Amino acid sequence: MPDGTIIEVADGATTLTVAEQIGPRLAKAAVAGRLTINGHAETIDLRRPLPGDCSIEIFTQSDDSAESLQVLRHSTAHVMAEAICTLYPDTQLVYGPPLEDGFYYDIDLDEPLSTDAFERIETEMKRIVKEDRPFTRYDMPRDEAMSKLADEKNRYKVDNAERAEGNTLSFYVTGEKRGDDFEDLCRGPHIRSTGQIGAFKVRQLSAAYYRGDANEKSLQRVYGTAFFKKKSLEEYLERLEEAKKRDHRVLGRQLDLFHIDEAVGQGLILWTPAGATVRKELQTFISDELRKQGYQEVFTPHIGKLGLYRTSGHVPYYEDSQFPQLLVMREHARPLVTYLRECRNANKLPDADRERDMVRQAGILETEYPWDEQNPVRRYAIAHQLSMEGTEQCSCAEITQRYADRGEQGFLLKPMNCPHHIKIYASRPHSYRDLPIRLAEFGTVYRWEQSGELNGLTRVRGFTQDDAHLFCTPEQVPEELANCLHLVRTIFTTLGITDYRVRVGLRDRDSDKFMGDAAKWDMAEEACRNAAKALDVPFTEELGEGAFYGPKIDFIVKDCIGREWQLGTVQVDYTLPERFDLSYIGSDNSEHRPVMIHRAPFGSMERFVGILIEHFAGAFPLWLSPVQVAVMTISEKSVTFGRAVHRALLDARVRAELDDSDERIGPKKHAARSRKIPYLLVIGEREAAEGTVNVNSAEGKMLGSFPVEDFVRGCLDEIKSKGKRELGSPGALPASVDSV
């Protein structure tokens, strides 16, 4: 047990047997068990026999833990699938995984569902829950199971089974008997019975493609969520309503912070002036902190040769998330493309013999360039596409192999900044006296996320990391780790982010995903573990969550509506210095291998800004606001003074806008508040005569009248302190303030 207690049970005992031996209250509340054998953890059903000696943790419905809820939601997905199949018998089920805040089931059904169907589906689900049917598992030999699935004529299940590992396949029946009740191909685990489902809600619909392949038939994805207690569901739905008000995608449009355009590409962010201001202020803030810690800023290109990423290990380890298109012109194809372009521009047909010679010289295969195609414009398009070596149908691995077969070198949009920083370090020799070397860059990287996974700023295909890589001696690792973690905490404290936990990601010793020397992994893991302990915040150790080259410390932030996001990260790496043969000369005048630390306090500028938009509900603190002060005049008689106040603010480097139009003051204030501008200055004849400004807040509160110089000084104090008022003067004010 987790506390070290040893419990002896007979062969064939289950997690439920263990729970009953501990006590009836635990047995009644138990949901599932997590076994750990030789470092490998697996969550299993309560009634599944234990394999032998193991460590076991029992999850209960009373603890509302992520593990318990995941099992509950997986089971509720089966109940929803049964309800849909009952109501719509032509449904073909695809798969239905649990999510962090619920579950979904993809279905193949020609009849389009609508939200009007939710009530019927929920009514049928309530019937199934009321029947309190058990979830019963049975296993079949692979051959027999594949034959069974083939007879059912559901190609999705056959495909899922073919992808599954092992000599047996498992099925779950929502009931006691095979064939009599609803069943589904499934690894599990599940709760004991449908009666354990306390509260649920069918929430939304969306379209999806099977395994994200746009060439496949469009499916319907039905989302839902479930909890053990009705109160928990009600609280969750309340948080969702709050989330709608704070949705960064909605606020992003309303406040004109960013734009995503199909013509540019989904998941590629266009930062508008307002959003660019927020991003720039964040970058300035972190850059100031980096200078204090002795970082040096660098710049690197957006692409690199494939060989660079093969050496680093990003190819093939991150094959699925690399952009499938290479930004590269196949050199030998250039003459062909140039010739066809000239023919097209001259409105003449290309000479067939000359064209064939160029195709052969380019090494283009007949299957790639069909000769029976008589349209020269079409041939030009094919040649140009081939020369760019990138179509959606051609994976990164296929392109990489094609280049390798021809002995050619292509280029890849960089998925990481670290190989580039490594090459900067390696560009000259180093002594131990030079270390640590800290290289920082706001570097944009590219990952190929499936279209269904894209989500505003929080899940994108091109994103900028506040990235840095530290090269140090083994003895310097603890101090450098501590400084990195201190930097993350400084950022969170400044921005008022208080609800977070720390995850130490370790390697799974049974996985081949991780590379490098095991002894050095152990050293790196111990360094991360000790650094996390020193933070004095809750932290967990999670197997399999390390980077492929080393363990890491992730900061998991809970947002204003309870969702968790992985933001800042710090990683210790003994592997890449080895792969790139990095060295420094030690005090013994011999070569030594440096240790590399990867760190990104924000993680991704896009995701961080998206979360901040929701954190502040679009009402940024003064130092981050795109427009900090709105100056608005009441009448023509106060326009001259209003313009002088506006100029004084600009000269003091306060971001201000002036509205001296003939519009009434009420609509002016409403427009400024809808943009969530922190301070609204109302200027009428009295203010012009007295040299004051009438200050209103974005929330509609009247803060009083102040002399112009006092207001400007207060703004500068607030900006300098990042929202915290400070005593003392920030320095002399611009002359334009005195002239007002």
Rosetta blueprint (number, residue, H / E / L):
1 M L
2 P L
3 D L
4 G L
5 T L
6 I L
7 I L
8 E L
9 V L
10 A L
11 D L
12 G L
13 A L
14 T E
15 T H
16 L H
17 T H
18 V H
19 A H
20 E H
21 Q H
22 I H
23 G L
24 P H
25 R H
26 L H
27 A H
28 K H
29 A H
30 A E
31 V E
32 A E
33 G E
34 R E
35 L E
36 T E
37 I E
38 N L
39 G L
40 H E
41 A E
42 E E
43 T E
44 I E
45 D L
46 L L
47 R L
48 R L
49 P E
50 L L
51 P L
52 G L
53 D L
54 C L
55 S E
56 I E
57 E E
58 I E
59 F E
60 T E
61 Q L
62 S L
63 D L
64 D L
65 S L
66 A H
67 E H
68 S H
69 L H
70 Q H
71 V H
72 L H
73 R H
74 H H
75 S H
76 T H
77 A H
78 H H
79 V H
80 M H
81 A H
82 E H
83 A H
84 I H
85 C H
86 T H
87 L H
88 Y L
89 P L
90 D L
91 T L
92 Q E
93 L E
94 V E
95 Y E
96 G L
97 P L
98 P E
99 L L
100 E L
101 D L
102 G L
103 F E
104 Y E
105 Y E
106 D E
107 I E
108 D E
109 L L
110 D L
111 E L
112 P L
113 L L
114 S L
115 T H
116 D H
117 A H
118 F H
119 E H
120 R H
121 I H
122 E H
123 T H
124 E H
125 M H
126 K H
127 R H
128 I H
129 V H
130 K H
131 E L
132 D L
133 R L
134 P E
135 F E
136 T E
137 R E
138 Y E
139 D E
140 M E
141 P E
142 R H
143 D H
144 E H
145 A H
146 M H
147 S H
148 K H
149 L H
150 A H
151 D H
152 E H
153 K L
154 N L
155 R H
156 Y H
157 K H
158 V H
159 D H
160 N H
161 A H
162 E H
163 R H
164 A L
165 E L
166 G L
167 N L
168 T E
169 L E
170 S E
171 F E
172 Y E
173 V E
174 T E
175 G L
176 E L
177 K L
178 R L
179 G L
180 D L
181 D L
182 F L
183 E E
184 D E
185 L E
186 C L
187 R L
188 G L
189 P L
190 H L
191 I L
192 R L
193 S E
194 T H
195 G H
196 Q H
197 I L
198 G L
199 A E
200 F E
201 K E
202 V E
203 R E
204 Q E
205 L E
206 S E
207 A E
208 A E
209 Y E
210 Y H
211 R H
212 G H
213 D L
214 A L
215 N L
216 E L
217 K L
218 S E
219 L E
220 Q E
221 R E
222 V E
223 Y E
224 G E
225 T E
226 A E
227 F E
228 F L
229 K L
230 K H
231 K H
232 S H
233 L H
234 E H
235 E H
236 Y H
237 L H
238 E H
239 R H
240 L H
241 E H
242 E H
243 A H
244 K H
245 K H
246 R H
247 D L
248 H H
249 R H
250 V H
251 L H
252 G H
253 R H
254 Q H
255 L L
256 D L
257 L L
258 F E
259 H E
260 I L
261 D L
262 E L
263 A L
264 V L
265 G L
266 Q L
267 G L
268 L L
269 I L
270 L E
271 W E
272 T L
273 P H
274 A H
275 G H
276 A H
277 T H
278 V H
279 R H
280 K H
281 E H
282 L H
283 Q H
284 T H
285 F H
286 I H
287 S H
288 D H
289 E H
290 L H
291 R H
292 K H
293 Q L
294 G L
295 Y L
296 Q E
297 E E
298 V L
299 F L
300 T L
301 P L
302 H L
303 I E
304 G E
305 K E
306 L H
307 G H
308 L H
309 Y H
310 R H
311 T H
312 S H
313 G L
314 H H
315 V H
316 P H
317 Y H
318 Y L
319 E H
320 D H
321 S H
322 Q L
323 F L
324 P L
325 Q L
326 L L
327 L L
328 V L
329 M L
330 R L
331 E H
332 H H
333 A H
334 R H
335 P H
336 L H
337 V H
338 T H
339 Y H
340 L H
341 R H
342 E H
343 C H
344 R H
345 N H
346 A L
347 N L
348 K L
349 L L
350 P L
351 D L
352 A H
353 D H
354 R H
355 E H
356 R H
357 D H
358 M H
359 V H
360 R H
361 Q H
362 A H
363 G L
364 I L
365 L L
366 E L
367 T L
368 E L
369 Y L
370 P L
371 W L
372 D L
373 E L
374 Q L
375 N L
376 P H
377 V H
378 R H
379 R H
380 Y H
381 A H
382 I H
383 A H
384 H H
385 Q H
386 L H
387 S H
388 M H
389 E L
390 G L
391 T L
392 E L
393 Q L
394 C L
395 S L
396 C H
397 A H
398 E H
399 I H
400 T H
401 Q H
402 R H
403 Y H
404 A H
405 D H
406 R H
407 G L
408 E L
409 Q L
410 G L
411 F E
412 L E
413 L E
414 K L
415 P L
416 M L
417 N L
418 C H
419 P H
420 H H
421 H H
422 I H
423 K H
424 I H
425 Y H
426 A L
427 S L
428 R L
429 P L
430 H L
431 S E
432 Y L
433 R L
434 D L
435 L L
436 P L
437 I E
438 R E
439 L E
440 A E
441 E E
442 F E
443 G E
444 T E
445 V E
446 Y E
447 R L
448 W L
449 E L
450 Q L
451 S H
452 G H
453 E H
454 L L
455 N E
456 G L
457 L L
458 T L
459 R E
460 V L
461 R L
462 G E
463 F E
464 T E
465 Q E
466 D E
467 D E
468 A E
469 H E
470 L E
471 F E
472 C E
473 T L
474 P H
475 E H
476 Q H
477 V H
478 P H
479 E H
480 E H
481 L H
482 A H
483 N H
484 C H
485 L H
486 H H
487 L H
488 V H
489 R H
490 T H
491 I H
492 F H
493 T H
494 T H
495 L L
496 G L
497 I L
498 T L
499 D L
500 Y E
501 R E
502 V E
503 R E
504 V E
505 G E
506 L E
507 R L
508 D L
509 R L
510 D L
511 S L
512 D L
513 K L
514 F L
515 M L
516 G L
517 D L
518 A H
519 A H
520 K H
521 W H
522 D H
523 M H
524 A H
525 E H
526 E H
527 A H
528 C H
529 R H
530 N H
531 A H
532 A H
533 K H
534 A H
535 L H
536 D L
537 V L
538 P L
539 F E
540 T E
541 E E
542 E E
543 L E
544 G L
545 E L
546 G L
547 A E
548 F L
549 Y L
550 G E
551 P L
552 K E
553 I E
554 D E
555 F E
556 I E
557 V E
558 K E
559 D L
560 C L
561 I L
562 G L
563 R L
564 E E
565 W E
566 Q E
567 L E
568 G E
569 T E
570 V E
571 Q E
572 V E
573 D E
574 Y L
575 T H
576 L H
577 P H
578 E H
579 R H
580 F L
581 D L
582 L L
583 S L
584 Y E
585 I E
586 G L
587 S L
588 D L
589 N L
590 S L
591 E E
592 H E
593 R L
594 P L
595 V E
596 M E
597 I E
598 H E
599 R E
600 A E
601 P L
602 F L
603 G L
604 S L
605 M H
606 E H
607 R H
608 F H
609 V H
610 G H
611 I H
612 L H
613 I H
614 E H
615 H H
616 F L
617 A L
618 G L
619 A L
620 F L
621 P L
622 L L
623 W L
624 L L
625 S L
626 P L
627 V L
628 Q L
629 V E
630 A E
631 V E
632 M E
633 T E
634 I L
635 S L
636 E H
637 K H
638 S H
639 V H
640 T H
641 F H
642 G H
643 R H
644 A H
645 V H
646 H H
647 R H
648 A H
649 L H
650 L H
651 D H
652 A L
653 R L
654 V L
655 R L
656 A E
657 E E
658 L E
659 D E
660 D L
661 S L
662 D L
663 E L
664 R L
665 I H
666 G H
667 P H
668 K H
669 K H
670 H H
671 A H
672 A H
673 R H
674 S H
675 R L
676 K L
677 I L
678 P L
679 Y E
680 L E
681 L E
682 V E
683 I E
684 G L
685 E H
686 R H
687 E H
688 A H
689 A H
690 E H
691 G L
692 T E
693 V E
694 N E
695 V E
696 N E
697 S E
698 A L
699 E L
700 G L
701 K L
702 M E
703 L E
704 G E
705 S E
706 F E
707 P E
708 V H
709 E H
710 D H
711 F H
712 V H
713 R H
714 G H
715 C H
716 L H
717 D H
718 E H
719 I H
720 K H
721 S L
722 K L
723 G L
724 K L
725 R L
726 E L
727 L L
728 G L
729 S L
730 P L
731 G L
732 A L
733 L L
734 P L
735 A H
736 S H
737 V H
738 D H
739 S H
740 V L
